[in-house]
Amino acid sequence: MSTHTAKLYLDPAFTLAQVDPRLYGSFIEHLGRAVYGGIYEPEHPTADDMGFRRDVMELVQALQVPIVRYPGGNFVSGYHWEDGVGPVAERKRRLDLAWRSTEPNWVGTNEFAAWCQRVGAEVMMAVNLGTRGIDAARNLVEYCNHPSGSYWSDLRIAHGVREPHRIKVWCLGNEMDGPWQIGHKTADEYGRLAAETAKAMKWVDPSIELVACGSSNAHMPTFPQWEATVLEHTYDHVEYLSLHTYYGNRDGDTPNFLAQSLDMDQFIRTVVATCDYVKAKKRSKKTMYLSFDEWNVWFHSNEADKKVTPWSVAPPLLEDVYTFEDALLVGCMLITLLKHADRVKIACLAQLVNVIAPIMTENGGPAWRQTIYYPFLHASRFGRGTVLHTPVQSPVYDTKTFTDVPYLEATAVWREEDDELTVFAVNRHLTDPLRLTADVRGFAGYQVKEHIVLVHDDLKATNTKDHPDNVVPRAGGDARVEGGELTATLPKASWNVIRLARASR
């Protein structure tokens, strides 16, 4: 075993952008056990007065998730929002074609808004532009946001919700470029509908912000022309363009898997370039920002999902059991999002509970943290502030897909008002530690407050109901500052959080 050396350059004079807290958003779709058995289970021992699981709420609150996208996902493209409001006993049961399940509509708009309020999050509401359109969308805005004195706002009040929800961010459909989507459209068809829907929604409530659908992933045959065409129609009417991506280690090639965040980086760069092309073409002064509102590792559950009985209520779908190496890639993806904080303002880890999620539950039983819970927790708690430009010098490696992959993936976030600096770092090397050095003379008086390490000898290690603490972070890393230089040993295949603070005088 040998030790390699990598170097970071940290200087408070070179800043990238302020982190929008919504970068640490998440996603709840009416899919599998995300809602029923996830956030909502009236018979559970911890259920509150509305039937929400308190044990799940506590785990969500610890993550400090500021915004949660709802109700889909593919589900929203066939959803009638009116089915999910009013007396629960009178609500219709519907066949959900997206996931071949039966939707009982026990939880809908008002219940979900109440749940978000209890966990301290905002709702990011998606409207159906698959089977529906302008009317349904503008009526939902009126129902949710108009104070009173109109048909839909008064109906909300009649349903027991006097104060408007004041939902700020709205998604104009979901993955409309995908042939799997109910109501799939061409870029021109979607762009026209999205623009006209956006106009009507903002006529109801001019304060809302809107997200137009970008490509479902960077490998779609229409990418990035889809983005260019959609923005030709919607540029003046929306604030964000969406991106979605998932990665998986299907062939067991871990070095290549851990390099997938480079693909995410290139995806973001290409979408930014496309947005700026349309900005220039339109002679616009407006900058289009990005909403990376679906991202995660997703592949473990693919085979199991083929065996689920169709048309059941809340079947166990997309229940990936995450490994330690998945947590490493999630860490790399979080760092990538931070590196683009100047343009990515919203991001949603997809999803939040049970469905490709950091939190798992057993119906009637416990809830526990998956491996990926921890890098997301650390980034959300310590990654709020100003992202620094952090040039990296690192040894590199090649894979079947990527060349010059740095062993060190890292960035830094500075909270000037609190005199705190946090370095997030992943060592991708599977056999050797990495010696990290960083010039921190620009942060005079700062000392290491904490060095958290997430590491495990088994890359395939998981957390389960019976062994929920198999993969957990530990304090006690060896990071220190001497003579204006930060040094640390990053163990092989590890996620590291190095927190510095100005020493008290």
N, C-alpha and C positions, 0 to 999 in steps of 0.2 A: 504494500500500500504506500502510495506517495501522496504528498500534499501539493496541490496546485495553488497558484496565487491569482487573485483578481482584484481589480481596483475600481473604486467609485470616486467620483468627483462631486463634492457637495459644497455649494456656495449659496448663501441667502440672496445674493444679487441676481441669480439666474433662476427665475421662476417660470413655470409653465402656465398654471391656471389655478384658480380656487376650485376645490372639489365641491360639486353640487351634491348635497347629502342624498339626493335621489339616485345617485350612482349605486347605492346599496339597497335598491328596491328588490322586490320579489314578485311572485306570481301565484295566484290560486285560480285554477280552472275547474269547471264542473267536469271532472275526469277522474275515474277510478275512485280512490279513497281520499282525495285531496280535501273535499268538503265533508262528505258523510263518512264518519270514522276518523277524519283528520282534525279539522277545526271544530266540527259539530258532531256531538254524540250525546243526546239528551239523557240516555240511560247510564252514561259513564259516571263513576264515583266522584269525579272532579267537576262534573258539569255545573255551569252557573245557571242563573235564572232564565237564560235564553237557550240553554242547551249547548253552549260552547265549552270545550274542554279547557279547564284552567291549567292543566299541566302543559298543554301545547302552547297556550297563551304565554306562560312564563318563559318557555324556550324561545318563542318569537320575540318577546319583549327584550330578552337578553341580547338578541341580535340587533336591536335598535333599527329595525326595518322602517324606513320613512314613508314608503309608498308600495302598494300592492296592486298589480294588474288583475283585472277581473271582468267578465266571467270566462274568458277564453282569449286566445287559443282557438283551435279548430271548432270547438263547441259553439263559439259565438256566431259562426256563420249560418247556423240554423236556429238560433235562439230567439224566442219571442219574450222580451223582457216583461211584458204584461203578465205572463204566466207566473212570475216570481214575486208578485206583490199582492196585497190584500190578504184576507183570512186564509191561513194555511190549509184549513180543511176544505176549502173551495178551489184550491189550485189544481190545475190539470197535470196529469202524468203524460209525458211526451217521450217518443222514441228519439234518442240522440243519434243521428246518423254518423256523426264524426267518430264516435268511439263505440258505436253499436251497443249502447247501454240504455236503460230506462231512467229518465230524469223525473224524480217525484216533486221537484220544486219546493222542498221544505225550506230551503235557504234561497233568498233572492236579494234584490237590490238593498232593501232596508235592513235586512238582517246582516248582510255583509258589511254595509256601512257602519252598523253598530259594532260589529266585531273589530273592524279597523280602528274605530275610536277607542275601544278597550285595549288594544295593543299599541296604540300610539302611532298609527299609520294613516296616511291618506289613501283614498281609493283612486286608482287609475282605471277608468271605465272604458271598456271596448264596446262599440256599437256594431250591429250586424249589417254588413254591406255585401253579404252573400245572397241570402234569400230576401232581404229587405233593403231599405234605403233611406231616403231623406226624411219621410214622415216619421218613421219609427224612431230615428235618431234625434230629430228635433223635439219630439214628444218626450223622449227620455230625459233630455236636458231640462225641459220645462218641469217634468216631474221631480227631478233631483234638485234643481238649483233655483227655480223661481219661488219667491217667498210665499205668495198666495194670490187669490183673486182671479185665477184662470182654471180651466177645467182640470189639467193634469196636476197643477200644484195643489189645488183643493182636494183632488183625489188622494194625493200623498198625505195631506192632513187628515182626511177621512180614514186613512190607514193607520193613524196613530203617530205620525211623524210631523210635528208642527214646524220645527225649524228645518230649512232646506239643508241638504247635504253639502252644498257648495263644492262640488267635485271640480277640481281645477284641470286635470289632464285627461284627455279622451283619445282613444285609438280609433282611427277610421278603418275598421275591419281588421282582418288578420290573414297574413300570408296569401293574399289574393292572387299571387303569381303561381300558386301551386295547384296542379291538376287534382290533387287530393281534396281540395277545398270545396265545400258546398258553395256553388255560385262562382266558381273560378272565372276570372276575367282576363282579357288582354290588358296590357299596360294602358292603352288609350281608353278602353272601357272603364277600367278602375279609376284612372286619373280624372276623367270627366265626372264620374259619380262622386268620388272623394271631394273634388273641388266644390260641387254643388251642395253636397251634404255639409261640408265645412261652413259654407256661407250661411246656410239656414241655421245651423247650430249656434254660430256666433251672433246671428241676429237675435236669437233667444237670450244668449248670455255672452256679451262681448269679452268677458274676462277670461274665458277658458283658453287653454292651450291644446293644440291638436297634433297628433302623430299620424303621418301617412305611412302606408305599408311600403317598405323596401323589399328587397328580395328575401326569400325564405332562407337562403344560404348562398355563399359565394360560388357554389358549383351549379347553380341553376343555369340552364342554357340561355336564358334571357338576361343574365347579369353581365354588366351593369346597365345595359340599355334600358331595362325596366325602370331603374332609378331615374335615368335621364328623361324618359317619356313621362313618368308619373309627375316628376317635378315641373315639367313644362306646363302641366295643368294646375298643380297645387302650390307652387312655390310661394305665391302671395297670400295663401290662405292657411298655411300650417306653420308650426314652429319646429317640428322634429320629423325626421325620417327614421324608420325602424330598421334594425338589423337583427337577425337570428342566427345562431350557430350552436351545434352540438358536436362533441368529439367522442370517439371511443377507441379502445385498444383491442380491436377484434382479432388481430393476428398475434397478439402477445409481444409486440415489438415496443418495449417500454421506452428506449431512447427516442424513437420516432414519435411515440405518443406524447412524451413530455415536451416535444418541440412544436406541438400543434398550436400553441399560443402565437407562434410566428405567423401561422395562417390567419389567425384572428387579427393580428396587427395589420397584415396586408389587406384584409377585408375592410377594416376601418379606413385605411389610407385610400383605398380605391373609391369607397363611398364618399369620403370627404372631397376627393378630387372631382367626382361627378357632381356633387352639390355645388362646388365652386365654379365648375364649367357652366352650369345652368345660371348661377348668379351672374357670371360675366356676360352670358348670352342675353340675359334679361336686363343688363345694365342696372342691376339691383344693388342697393346698399345693405340689404338684409343678409345676415349670415344664417345658414340653415344648420341647426344642431341635430345631434343624433340621439336616438333612444335605442339602446341595445337591449330590447325588452324581452329577449329569450336567449339565455346562454347557460351551458352546463356540459357535464359529461352525461352521455345517454347511450347505452348499448346493452347493458347487462340483462335487461328484462325483455329483450326483443323476442326470444324464443318462447318464454313463458306466456307472453301476451297472446300468442297464437292459439293457446289452449283454453282461454277464458270463455265461459258460456255467454253467448250474446244475449242482450236485452235484460241483463240482470241490473239491479240497483247497486251502485258503488262497488263494482268488481275490483279485485286487486290488479290494476293496470299500471305499467311503467314503474314498478316498485324496484328500482335499481338498488342493490346493496353495494355501497361504495367502498372501495379499497383505499389503502394508504396512498397508492400511486395516483388515484383519482384526486385525492386532496392536494397532491403536489401540482397537478395540472390546473386545478381550480385556483390555487395560489398564483400560478403563472398568468392565468387569465385575469385575475383581479389586478395584478401588476400592469398588465396590458391596458386594461380599462383606465387605470390611473395615469398611465403614460399618454393617454388621449383625453384627459379631463378638459382640455380646451374646447373639444367639440362634442364628446360624449357626456351628456348632462343627466341622462336617465339610463339606468340599466336594471334589469330584473333577472335575478337568479331564478331559473325555471326548473322546478317549482319550489314550494315552501314546505309542504307536508305530504309525506307518503309517495307522491308522484315525482320521480327523479328529484329527490328532496334532501335537504340537510337534516330534516326531522322525520323520524319514523314513529308509528304508533301501532299498538295492537288493539283491536276493538275490545273494549271492556278492560284493557290491560294498560301497561305502561307506555310512556313515550321516551325516546332516547335520541341522542345526537349521533348522526352519521359522521364519518371521517371528514367530509367536506364542510361540516358545520364550523370547524375551528378556523381555517383561514378566512372564511367569510366573517366570522365573529371578530377576529383581530382587525381585519381591514375596516369593518364598519365602526368599530370602537376607536381605533387609533389612526385611521386614514382620512380624517376630516381636517381640512386646513388647506394649505397651498402646496401643490405638487411642484417639486424642484426639477429643473433639467438635470438629469443624473447620467452623464456619459459613463459607460462601462467599458473597462478593459478586461477581457476574460479569455482564457483558453477556449477553444471551440471544438466541435465535432461535427461529422456529417452523418446523415441517415439516408434511407432510400428516397425520402421526399424532400429533405432540407439539407442545405449546406451551411457551414459556418454557424452552427447553433451554439450560442454562448452557454457554457456551463453555469454561469451566474445570470440569473434573471432578477433584476432589482430595480427599485425606485424608492423615493423618499418623500415624505409629507411633513411640512413644517407648520406648526401652530404657533405663530409668532406671539399671539396674545397670551399664550400660556408658557412661552419659552420651552416648547417641546418639539423634538424632531424624531420621527419614526422612520426607520429603514425596513422595508419589506424585501426579503431575499430568498430565492430558491436556489439550492445547489442541485443541478440536474445530474451530476456525476453519480453513477450507481455504485461505485466501489471506493472512491477516494474523497476525503474531506477537501474543502476549499478554504484557503486562507484569504480572508477579505481584509483589505485595507482601504481607508478613505481619509482624504484630507479634510479635516473639519475645523481648520483654523478660522474660518468665517463664522463659526459658532463658538466664540470664545466663552469659556466658563461652563460649557456643556459637558456633562458626564453621563456615563451609562446608568440608566435607571433600572433597566430590565432587559434581559435577552431571553426571549421565549423561543423554544425549539419544538417543532413537531417532527418526530422521527420514529421509525420502527424498522426492525431488522427484516420484516417480511413485507415486501411491496404489496402483497395481496391481502394483508391483514384488514379485518373489518370490525365494525362495532355492531353488536346484535343485542336482542332483548336480554339474552342470558349473559352476555359479556359486553355491556355498554361502554366500558372504559378501557377497551383493549388498545385503542389508538387515541391518545390524549396528549395535549401539549404539556411541556414541563418548563419550569424556569431554570435558571442556573447555567445558561450559556456563558461562554468566556469573554464576551465582548468587553472592551475597555478603551478608554481614551487616555493617551499619554503624549505630551508634547505636540498637541494639535493633530494627532493622528488616531483615528478609530481603527482598531484591529479586532478581528473575530475569527473563530474557527467555525465554519459551517459544515456540520457533519454530512457524510455522504447522503444523497437523496433526502433532503430536508427542507422544511419551510421554517423560516426564521423571522422573528420580529424583534428588532433592536430599537429600544426606546431610550432616547437621550433627553435630558432636561438640564436647564441651567442650574448649577449648584447654588444653593441658598447662601447668601452672604452673611 
